[in-house]
């Protein structure tokens, strides 16, 4: 599979937590936004607080172990792929629900550095785990995600090894946000409803009531969207500058680098084909096909509700 790829990036900002035990999946089902019962190999999800704001985004993985000469999925274990800067916050959040679950036999382990298999934290007490190689569950356009104990054997004449910034640009161009970029935000503001991360028909979970209300009432008027500056000259940092359409304010730049940036935009007031002014520069929004399609669909839904 690697031979079909053109680039490889080591995401050293991510770590793996393991939640393991008879009640592990039940506990996660009650504190995440996606429906864990529908997971195949990997699944994008969110952990929310009681106010419906994001504590952490995560990618959940089903590990496989070898038993009787065959690879089998673990029915009592899930790996949680998160930004390492949010590890302590998320571990403390999950532990609250482990304590409340009386008689629960669940272990929450975490490890740092490269090894996935580590006897110190019980991740390999039964057998070696199979490397996970799966299309990123948020969008296939940002590539294949690997969770592996060993550095893959990469032939650099076939696959170019890139820095993490290469992956960051790829995901930000798709309006996919991670780590501290999403903390304390409403899921819809950072587009997680577009990236297979929220199941609006599952049962109750922490933050579910406010998430459902936000979706059905359309109260989230702003989303983070990527843009490019329509010029080739060197661009100073545009952070915090207001984006205007004539005399009207439609958004604000939250992050920029060279000719690329992210803005918090009132998406109901923009024409995706138009250009807008920020400072003395002109910008246009970058909307890849899936993002454009989802945004148009959701905007029409909100407009219909107003009628």
C-alpha positions as a printed Julia matrix, in Angstrom:
307×3 Matrix{Float64}:
   0.0     0.0    0.0
   2.82    2.42   0.78
   4.14    2.2   -2.78
   0.99    3.95  -3.99
   1.66    6.95  -1.79
   3.67    9.98  -2.8
   4.39   11.45   0.65
   5.0    10.22   4.19
   4.73   12.3    7.38
   5.54   11.22  10.94
   2.89   12.81  13.17
   4.98   13.2   16.3
   2.35   15.49  17.83
  -0.05   12.54  18.28
  -0.14    9.8   20.91
  -2.2     6.68  21.53
  -4.33    6.07  24.62
  -5.77    2.6   25.18
  -9.05    1.99  26.97
  -9.5    -1.68  27.67
 -11.97   -3.86  29.53
 -15.46   -5.32  29.57
 -17.14   -1.89  29.73
 -14.68    0.08  27.59
 -16.91    0.47  24.52
 -20.0     1.24  26.6
 -18.16    4.01  28.44
 -16.8     5.54  25.24
 -20.23    5.35  23.61
 -21.58    7.59  26.36
 -18.89   10.27  26.14
 -18.19   10.62  22.39
 -20.18   12.15  19.53
 -19.96    9.32  17.01
 -21.64    5.92  17.21
 -18.96    3.48  18.27
 -21.22    0.56  17.34
 -20.63    1.48  13.69
 -16.82    1.52  13.82
 -15.05   -0.76  11.36
 -11.32    0.01  11.55
 -11.11    3.7   12.46
 -13.59    6.42  13.36
 -13.4    10.19  13.88
 -15.12   11.49  17.0
 -15.21   14.23  19.65
 -15.17   14.39  23.45
 -17.4    17.22  24.7
 -18.05   18.86  28.04
 -21.56   19.22  29.46
 -21.91   22.57  27.66
 -21.4    20.9   24.28
 -17.94   22.37  23.74
 -14.96   20.35  22.55
 -12.48   18.92  25.03
 -10.58   17.0   22.34
 -11.01   15.58  18.87
  -9.89   11.99  18.41
  -9.58    9.13  15.96
 -10.61    5.81  17.46
  -8.99    2.61  16.21
  -9.95   -1.04  16.68
  -6.71   -2.95  17.38
  -6.16   -6.5   16.19
  -4.18   -9.24  17.93
  -3.08  -12.62  16.68
  -4.89  -15.58  18.21
  -4.62  -19.16  17.0
  -2.64  -17.98  13.99
  -5.3   -15.47  12.85
  -5.7   -11.71  13.26
  -8.81  -10.86  15.25
 -10.29   -7.55  16.38
 -10.2    -6.89  20.11
 -13.77   -6.63  21.35
 -12.81   -5.05  24.66
 -10.21   -2.46  23.61
 -10.13    0.8   21.67
  -7.13    2.97  20.86
  -7.63    6.73  21.08
  -5.45    8.76  18.7
  -5.16   12.35  20.06
  -2.95   15.42  20.19
  -0.33   14.84  22.9
  -0.88   18.33  24.37
  -4.44   17.32  25.3
  -3.5    13.98  26.88
  -3.77   15.02  30.55
  -7.05   16.86  30.04
  -8.64   13.94  28.21
  -7.34   11.28  30.6
  -8.8    13.19  33.56
 -12.11   13.56  31.7
 -12.38    9.82  30.93
 -11.35    8.82  34.45
 -14.41   10.58  35.87
 -16.63    8.13  34.01
 -14.54    5.12  34.96
 -15.04    6.02  38.61
 -18.81    6.43  38.17
 -19.15    3.0   36.52
 -19.46    0.76  39.58
 -17.84   -2.63  39.22
 -16.22   -1.6   35.95
 -13.17   -3.56  34.89
 -11.57   -1.01  32.59
  -7.96    0.06  32.25
  -6.99    3.41  30.76
  -3.38    3.32  29.61
  -1.24    5.81  27.81
   2.19    5.73  26.35
   4.58    8.28  24.96
   7.18    8.15  22.23
   7.2     5.74  19.34
   6.36    2.28  20.76
   2.79    1.06  20.52
   3.66   -2.25  22.22
   4.86   -1.6   25.75
   4.67   -4.2   28.56
   4.81   -1.35  31.09
   1.24   -0.36  30.26
  -0.37   -3.71  29.43
  -0.77   -2.93  25.74
   0.91   -6.21  24.79
  -0.05   -8.59  27.56
  -1.97  -10.93  25.24
  -0.08  -10.79  21.97
   1.54   -8.47  19.47
  -0.78   -6.01  17.8
  -1.22   -5.68  14.06
  -0.17   -2.4   12.48
  -3.18   -0.24  11.64
  -3.25    1.04   8.07
  -6.52    2.77   7.13
  -7.86    5.68   5.12
  -8.23    8.74   7.34
 -11.87    8.49   8.53
 -12.4    12.24   8.22
 -11.57   12.51   4.53
  -9.79   10.2    2.11
  -8.19   13.24   0.5
  -5.77   13.66   3.43
  -4.4    10.18   2.99
  -3.83    6.91   4.78
  -3.25    6.87   8.52
  -0.85    4.37  10.07
  -0.44    3.31  13.69
   2.71    1.23  13.85
   5.38    0.16  16.29
   8.14    0.34  13.7
   9.24    3.03  11.29
   8.07    1.86   7.83
  10.75    0.92   5.32
  10.52    3.88   2.97
  12.43    4.2   -0.29
  12.87    7.92  -0.68
  13.14    7.68  -4.44
   9.54    6.4   -4.4
   8.02    8.25  -1.44
   8.99   11.72  -0.29
   9.35   12.17   3.47
   7.76   15.48   4.44
   7.61   17.55   7.6
   4.42   17.71   9.67
   3.65   21.12   8.18
   2.95   19.39   4.85
   0.15   17.36   6.44
  -1.15   20.42   8.32
  -1.59   22.36   5.09
  -3.38   19.38   3.51
  -5.91   19.08   6.33
  -6.38   22.84   6.83
  -7.11   23.24   3.14
  -9.96   20.78   3.75
 -11.04   22.76   6.86
 -10.12   19.82   9.11
  -8.94   21.03  12.5
  -7.07   19.26  15.3
  -5.69   19.63  18.81
  -5.8    23.06  20.4
  -7.37   24.49  17.23
 -10.7    23.01  18.32
 -10.63   23.2   22.14
 -13.69   24.87  23.69
 -15.38   25.36  20.31
 -18.82   24.17  19.21
 -18.43   21.13  16.9
 -20.2    22.82  13.98
 -17.96   25.88  14.15
 -15.02   23.65  13.25
 -16.96   21.56  10.69
 -16.95   18.19  12.43
 -20.47   17.52  11.15
 -18.9    17.48   7.67
 -16.16   15.0    8.52
 -18.02   11.9    9.76
 -17.43   12.82  13.41
 -20.95   13.36  14.78
 -23.85   10.92  14.71
 -27.02   12.94  15.23
 -29.22    9.86  15.65
 -27.29    7.98  18.35
 -28.49    7.94  21.94
 -27.41   10.18  24.78
 -23.82   11.22  25.36
 -22.12   14.04  27.23
 -22.9    17.29  25.39
 -25.54   15.65  23.15
 -28.48   17.89  24.05
 -26.74   21.14  23.13
 -25.17   19.59  20.02
 -28.55   18.41  18.73
 -30.16   21.76  19.54
 -27.42   23.66  17.71
 -27.87   21.52  14.62
 -31.66   21.62  14.48
 -32.03   25.32  15.28
 -29.13   26.49  13.12
 -27.8    28.86  15.76
 -24.18   28.38  14.65
 -23.72   31.19  12.16
 -19.93   31.08  11.89
 -17.5    28.41  10.73
 -13.75   28.25  10.32
 -12.95   28.21   6.6
  -9.66   28.29   4.65
  -8.77   31.12   2.29
  -5.99   32.23  -0.05
  -4.74   35.71  -0.84
  -5.17   36.58  -4.51
  -1.63   37.86  -5.11
   1.92   36.56  -5.27
   3.63   39.16  -3.13
   4.91   38.46   0.39
   2.05   38.67   2.86
   2.42   39.95   6.41
   0.56   38.21   9.22
  -3.15   38.94   8.79
  -4.24   37.5   12.14
  -7.2    39.32  13.76
  -7.88   41.46  10.68
 -11.54   41.89   9.7
 -12.82   40.53   6.37
 -15.32   42.86   4.72
 -17.8    42.84   1.87
 -18.42   46.46   0.99
 -19.29   48.01   4.33
 -20.29   44.75   5.99
 -18.1    42.6    8.24
 -18.32   38.92   7.28
 -15.5    37.38   9.31
 -12.14   37.6   11.0
  -8.76   36.01  10.26
  -7.69   33.62  13.03
  -4.51   32.26  11.42
  -2.4    33.09   8.37
   0.9    32.17   6.78
   2.18   33.48   3.46
  -0.81   33.43   1.09
  -2.9    30.96   3.1
  -5.1    31.4    6.15
  -8.09   30.38   8.26
 -10.98   32.74   9.02
 -13.99   32.6   11.31
 -16.69   33.42   8.78
 -20.4    34.14   8.8
 -20.93   31.53   6.08
 -24.61   32.47   5.54
 -23.53   35.89   4.27
 -20.87   34.9    1.74
 -20.93   34.02  -1.93
 -18.45   31.2   -2.45
 -17.55   32.52  -5.89
 -16.77   36.08  -4.76
 -13.57   37.7   -3.51
 -13.4    39.75  -0.3
 -11.17   42.37   1.26
  -8.94   41.91   4.29
  -6.72   44.88   5.13
  -5.34   46.0    1.76
  -5.46   42.47   0.32
  -8.05   40.48  -1.58
  -8.92   36.91  -0.58
 -11.02   34.07  -1.9
 -12.22   31.07   0.09
 -10.7    27.66  -0.68
 -13.43   25.06  -0.7
 -12.56   21.57  -1.86
 -15.38   19.57  -3.44
 -16.62   17.77  -0.34
 -16.41   20.88   1.85
 -18.17   22.99  -0.77
 -20.92   20.43  -1.23
 -21.5    20.05   2.52
 -21.49   23.78   3.14
 -23.99   24.46   0.34
 -26.28   21.67   1.62
 -26.19   22.93   5.2
 -26.75   26.56   4.13
 -29.84   25.53   2.13
 -31.12   23.59   5.16
 -30.78   26.67   7.39
 -32.51   28.88   4.81
 -35.4    26.41   4.52
 -35.89   26.46   8.27
 -36.22   30.24   8.18
 -39.07   30.12   5.67
